[in-house]
């Protein structure tokens, strides 16, 4: 399948896609075939190996938590000539230390903003990895490729100068496959505790289960209010200016 097609068809992962093609800074487009996003790569099959080799993937950035990596591993990814870089974010965002004035989070956008902040060290490390020599093409992923991956996609595309509208549209593409991802995830869980989990799933709000545009719009609104810009967020988490510039030089097409 040509890498210029955004969604890459694989046997295992359901949400593997190219983040190229969007218009970025100075009207330059994000290069196709350089950076990809995905749901968990432990689902890769033997047939997927040659497909990733054809794309040329060299680095896999893994945002999953330590317990997820320990419990699930990396599967067939470990048999491929791809560097696995574990950059775990704080995935259980509601379990972080709460300040005295903490109020319950009401929207997915608020959850994503907290995720962006609590996972700052992971996202900063991921950005620095992308500018290392011989790291590209690269793919980054979590479990569903929706939340932690979606937040990082917003950060990366934002730093490349992609519009808020395109960032929202890229996030919403996950909604096309999100139910299949949830079904697969539930089927992989052990039988023990199934009844309790089923009850929990019934009570999870739809806006958190899906990949709705309003969720990413909420994150972007919160980001602008708190940091003014994606560059402001990058500076706040310690990402150097030269990293941001190198990302643009590397991932944006040259000016005509």
N, C-alpha and C positions, 0 to 999 in steps of 0.2 A: 504493500500500500504506500503510495507516495507520501512523504512527510508533509507535503503542502496541504494535505487533507487534515483538518484539525484533529479529528478523533482517529486514533490509531487502533485498528482491530487486532486484538490479542485474544488468545484462548482463555487466559486467566483473568487479568485485570479488566474491569469493565469501564473504567473512567480514565484511561490513558489518552492524553491529548496534548497537542502542540500549543504553546502559548504565543507562537509567532503570528505575524501578519497585522497586528494592531498598529495604528498610527501613533507614534510616540513624539518625543521632543523634536522640534524644528521640522515637523512634517515627515520625519524619517520613520520607516516601518520597522517593527521588531522582526528580527531575522527568523525565518522558518528553520526548523530542524536543529535548533541550538538548545532550547530549554523546553522540557515537558513536565506535565503534572499528572498524578495518577492516584488511584486507590492503592491499597497495600500490594506490594510486589511479592509478598510471600505466596501469592496465587499464581505466579508465573509457571507455565508448563514447559516441558522440553521443546515443544514446537515454538514457543515464544522466543527462545534464545536466539535462533537465527534472525528473527525479525528485529530484535533489538540490536543485533550485530550489524544488520543492514543500515539501521538508523545511525549506528555508531555510538550508542550510549557508553560513556566512560565513567560517569559518577551517578550514584543514587543517594540522595539526601533523604534520610528517614526521620520524620518528625514524631514517630510513635514514642510512647513512654517506655521507660525501662521495663515495667512489668509486661507490657505488650510484646516487646522484643524477646524477653525471657520466655514468655508463655508460647509465643507463636513462631519466633525465629524469622529467618529471611527466606526459607524455602529454596527453590531452584535458583534464586538470585545468587546464592553462594557458590554455584557451579559455573557462573559466567565470569568473563573477564571485565567485571564492572566493580569499581571501588564503592564499597558500602560505607557511608558516613552517617553515623548516628548522632543526630542533633535533637534530642528529645525536648519537646516543649512541655509546659505544665498543662496537661490535657484536662485534668479535673479542675476546671477553673473556679468552680464554686467552693473548692476546698482550700483555697489560698488563705493566708492570714488576712483577716478583715480589719480595716481601721475602725476606730470608735464611731465614726459617722457613716459607716457602711449601711446601704439600703439594698433591699432585695432587687436583683436584676429583673427587668420586666420584658425586655426584648432580646431577640437574637443579636441584633446590632450591638447592644450593650455587652452581651457575652463575648462577642467577637473582639470588642475593644479591650476587654479585660484579658482575653486570650493573647491579643497582640502585645499587651504590656507584660503579662506574666511569662510569655514565651519569647521575650525580647532577646535574651542571650542566644537562644537557638536560631532565631531569625537573623541576628547579626552574624553568627557563625556561618549560616547558609549563604548569605550574601558574599561574605569573604571567600568562601569556598568556590563560588561561581567565577570569581576573578582570578583564581589560581591557574597557573599554566597547565595545560593539558587536562582540564577538568570538564570541558565541553565536548560533545553534547552531554547534558545532564538531565536527570529527572528528579523531582522531589515528590514525596508522598506521605500519607498518614494511613489511617484505616479505610475510610470511605473516600478520601480525596476531596472532601467537602469543607470541613471546618478549619482545621489547622493548615491544611494545604490551601484552602480558599483564602485564608487570611494572608498567607505568605504570597500567594499570587497577586493579591491586591497591593501588597507592599512592593513587590518586584515590578509589576507593571506600572504602578504609580511612580516609582523612581525613574522608570524609563520614559515618563511623560505621557503615558497612555491616559486617555480621558476617563473620568469617573463613569461615564455611560458605558464605555467599553469594558471597564473593570467589572461593572455590575453584570453586563451581558455574559462575560466569560464565566463568572461565578454561577449564573443561572443555568448554564449548559449542563451542570451536574444533575439538575432536576430530571433530565431525560432518562437517567439510569439509576436514580437514587433508590427507588423501590426495589429494584433487582439487587442492589448492594445491600440493603437492609435485610432482604429475604435470605441472601447468602450468609450474612453475618449471624442471623438468628439460627440458621441451620448448623453452623459450625460450633455453636456453644454446647457444652455438655448437657445431658439430660437432667442432671441434678440442678434443682433450682429453676426449672423451666416455667413452672406455674407462676412463681414470683416474678420472673422476668416478663412474662406475658402480661401480667397486671401492670407492671411499670410501663411497658410499651404502650398499653392502652391509654395511659394518662400523659404521655409525652405530647406536648403541643405540636400541631401540624407544622407551624412555622419553624420549629427546631428540627423536625424530621426531614423536611424538604430543603430545597435550595432556592428559596424565593428571592426575587430581586430586592424586596424591601429589607431583607436581612443585611445584604451587602450595602444597600443605601444607608442603613442605620450606622454601620461601621464607618463608612466614609464621612458621614455627617459628624460623628463623634470624633473622628480623627482630625477633621478640619477645626473643630471647636477647641480641641486640646493641643494640637501641634501645628496648626495652620496649614501644613503641607506634608507630603510624604517625605520630602527632604528634611523637614523639621522633626519628624518622627525618627528618621535615620540618625540625625545628629543627637537626638535625645537618648538613643540607645547605644551611642558610641561608635557608630559606623562612620569611618573616615570619609572625607570628601573625595579622596582619590579612589576609593572603592566605588562610590557612586559614579564618578566620571568614567572609570574603567568599565563598569557595567554598561554604560551608554555607548562607549566606544566599541565594545565587543558585541553587544546584542542589538544595536541599531544599525540599519543599513547606512552606508556612507552617503553623504549628501551629493546630489547630482550636480 
